[in-house]
């Protein structure tokens, strides 16, 4: 749905400019150029992973742009009580700040949030992307990974921004290591002065009753060797997809539309691609927005273009994420050395 309304004259002017030779955009970009993308991870201290992303911010204070805040939080779910599922699960939620859409009603805002949430949830919860380290105890405990995103401001191309921010927050996520524990009664039947019973191993070595060397399948509970902000990275983080939105105005298409350009095109094609290491690209999601139509030949051509654009975006984003990892590791070592 369009988030702004423009006049017929303005729509005609924008369309004519985009179809001109050479095409003309208000900010001087070429059809396939993105605006400046700013990204920072680790922005929410109490989250397991977080990121802030801005597309199109101009120089100076309050430079606008499309801004997204994303954060992940891990919670333990009880599989036996029907709360969780084996291997863990992912839940996505998108909230739109009213200040980002002051011109639409609260009901329309709810619909917009629902649309964003549905697309993100259906894409990121697909089994091919499921992290392998969200399980804790087989058939007993698992992690619920909640991914919450807030659209702080919207100057166009929110879908691409949401997926980039989501990928950055998931990349930044740390899963606390867990250690299965099992209570074993004192075989001698003698009472103990505390809750730590002992058992005799074959080699007569005394061990704690909370024996962490047993298999997780027989464990009664688990403990966390890590603090909440420590742990291992989310498994398979290289596979999280990016989205490219092709704004289609025959005979041309263009990327990273601002809100007025979005309101001027009859059709937008959302394509979410993942690029697993040493494997071919996967088209994880596709959706058409708008009253326009595409035939099969056009669709195939646009998907091929979209894969190329998504690969370029994926590569640039991964470079930035690894730079953020390095920056935060250096900062952490400096803070530790100062203690």
N, C-alpha and C positions, 0 to 999 in steps of 0.2 A: 504494500500500500504506500502511496505517496505521503510523505510527512509534511509537505508544504503544498500550498495551492498557488498557481501562477496564472496570469491572464493568457488569453489566446495569442495576443500580440507578442508577449514575452516568450511563450513556447515556440512560436513561429520563428522568432529571431534566433533563439538558441539552436533550433534544429537546422536552420539555414547556415549558421556559422559552423556547426559540426560537419555538415555535408559539403562545405566549401572546399576548394582546392587551392592552397592547402587549408586544412581544417583550422578553425579559430576557436580557442577556448578562452574564457574570461581571464584566467591566470597565465595564459601563454604556454601551457603545457601541450605536448603532443598527445595524440589519442591514447597511446599506451603508457604514458608516464604516470607514476604515482606522485602524489604530494609527499612532502617530507614526513617520514615515519620516525617518531621518537618512542623508545622503549626502555623501560627500567624494570628489573625484577627485584624481589625481596622488599617490596614497599609496605607490606602489612606485617608487622612484627609478630603478631599472634596467630598468623596463618601458617599452614604447613607449606604453602607455596603461594606466591602472589606476583602480580605484574601490573604496570600501568602503561597504557599505550595511547599515543595521540597521532592522528593522521591529519596533516594540514595546518599545524599550529604555525602562526606567523611570528615574526620577531616582536619582542616587547612583552609586557605583562598583559595577561588576559587575551592572548593571541588567538583564542578560539580553536577550531579544528574539531574533529571527532575524537572524543576521549572516552576510554574504557578502563575501568578498574576491574581486575579479576583476582580472586583468591580461592584457595582450596583449603578444606578442613577435613580431617580424618576422624571418624567416630567408630567405635566398636559396636557391632551388631550381633545379636544372639540368634544364631541360625535355628537352634532348637525351639525357640519361642516363635519362630516364623517371621522375625524382623528382617534378618539378612538372608543372603543366598550364598551358596558354596562358591568360594573364590572371590567374594566381594562384589560390590556394584558401584556404579557411578550415577550421580544425580546432578543435573544441571539446572540452573535457575538464572534468568536474566531479569533485572529490574531497570526500568527507565526512570531517570530523574525527571520530575515534572518540569524543572527548569530547562531541560533539554527540549521539551515539546510544549511550550506554553500556549500554543495555538490549538491544541486538540483537547477534547473532552476526556474526563477520567475514564469513561467506558472505552473510548478509542485507545487510550493509553494502556489499559488492561489487555485489550486485543493485541496491541503491538508487542507487549511483553510476552504474551502467550505465543505469538508467532516466532519471536526470536528464540524463546526457550525450547519450543518444539523442534525447530530445525537443529539447534545445537544438541539437544538431548538425543534425538534420533541418530545423529551422526556420530557423536563421541561415545555413545554407549554400544556401538556395534561390536559384536564378538571379535572381529578381526583386530580391533584396537585395544581389547581388554588387557590391562596390565597384569602380569603374572604374579605380582607380589601383593595382592590385596587380600589374600587368604591368611588366616592366623592359625586356627585349629580346625582340622577337617570335621565338618558336620556340627561344629560348635560355635566358633567365632570367626568373624570376618570384618574387614574394613568397609565402611561406607565412605566413599570419596565424594564430598559435596563440592561442586564447582559453582561459585556464585560470581556473576558479572553485573556491573552497574554501568549503564550508558549515562555518563556524566554530561556529555554534550554531543550533538549530532549535526555535523556539517556535511553529511553524505557518506556513503559507502560503509554503513554500519556493519553489514554482514562480514565483509573482509576484516574489519577491525575486531569484531567479536571473536572470530576464529584465530586471529593472530594473538590477541590477548589471552585467549583460552590456552593456546599452545604454549605460550610463554609461562603462564601460571602452572600448567601441568609439568612443563620442563623443570621448573623451579621446585616442584614438590618433593619433599623428603618423607619417606615412609619409615616410621620408627621400627627398628629391629625388635622382634619379639622372641621370647625364649619360652618354650613349653615347660611347664612345671607339673609335678605329680606328687600328691601327698601319699606317703606310704607309712602304714602303722608300724610301730616298734614290734618286731616279731617275737621278742621275749615276753611281751605282754606287760612289761613294767611301765609304770607311768613316768612321764618326763616333766621336768619343771617348766618347760615352755612348749610352744607349738611345733618346734622343729624336732621331729622324730628321726631316728637313725636307723640304718639298715647295714647289714654286713654283706659286702661284695665277696665274690669268690676268692679274692686275694686278701680278704679280711680287712680291707681298707674301710674306714668309717666315712660315710658320706651324709650329706644333708638329706632330710626327708623330702625336701623340695628338689628332687633330682632332675636336673635339666638335661640329662643325657638320654632320657627316654624318648621314644618316638612321639612326634606330635599327635599321632592318631590315638594314643592312649592317655594323653595328658588331660588333666582335669581343668587346668587354667593356664594362664601365661603371665609373664612379666616383661617389663620394658627395660632393657639395658640402657636405652638412650633417653635423653631428655626429649621434650615434645618437638623441639626444632632441630633435632639431629636425625640420623638414619641414612638409608640408602635412597638413591633416586628412584623415581617411579619406573618400573620395568617397561621397556619398549617405548621410551619417551621419544625416540627418533621417528616413530610412526605417526604421531599426532598430525592431523591434516591441516592444510590451509585452504582458504576459500578465495576464489576469484569471481567477481561479478562482472559479467559481460553486459554492458549497456548497449542494446541493439537498436540502431536507427538506420535501417537499410538505405544505402548499401554498406554502411560502416558500422563498426562496433568500437567501443572505447572502454577504458578502465578508470577506476577511482573517480566516479562521478560525484560532484557536489550536489547539494539538495535540489538546486534549480535544474541541473542537468537530469537528475533522476526523474523529476516531475515532467520532463520534456520528452522522455523516450517511451515508446509504446510497450517495450518488453525488456525485461532483465533476466539473464540466465545465471543462476548460482551454480557453481561447480566446486565441490570440495574434493581435493586430491590428497592422498598420502603417498609418501615415497619411502617405503621400507628399504633399509640398507641391502644392497646386493639383490634387489628384486625390482620388478617392473612397477610402474605407478598403478595405484588403485583409485578408481573413481568412487569415493565414499558416499557422495550425495549429489543430487541434481534437482533443481527446482526452477520452474518458470514463474515469473511474476509479471503481471500486466495483461492487457487485453489482446496483445499481438499473438501471432501464430508463427510456427516454424515447420517446414517440411523436413523429412528425414535427412535429405542431403545437407540442408543447412545445419541441422542438429549435429551431424557427424563432423562437419567442418568446424563448427564452433567448439565442440568438445576437444578436437585436436589442438585448436588455438589455445583453449583454456588450459590444457595440460602443460603446454610450453610456458604460458604466463605463470601458472602455479609453481612450476619447477623453479623459475627464476625467483619468485617470491619466497619459496621454501628455502632456497639456498641462501638468499640474503638474510632471512630471518634466523637461520641456524648459525650463521657467522656472528650475528649480533648476540644471540643467546650464549654462545661459547665465550664471547668477549665479556658478557655479564658474569658468567661463571668465574672467569679469571679475575675480574675486578673484585668480586665478593670474596674470593679465596685470599687474595692479597690483603684485603681489608681485615678479614678474620685473623690472618697471621699477625698483622700489625697490632691488632687489638690484644691478641694473646701475648705477644712479646712485651707489650707495655705493662702487663700485670706484674 
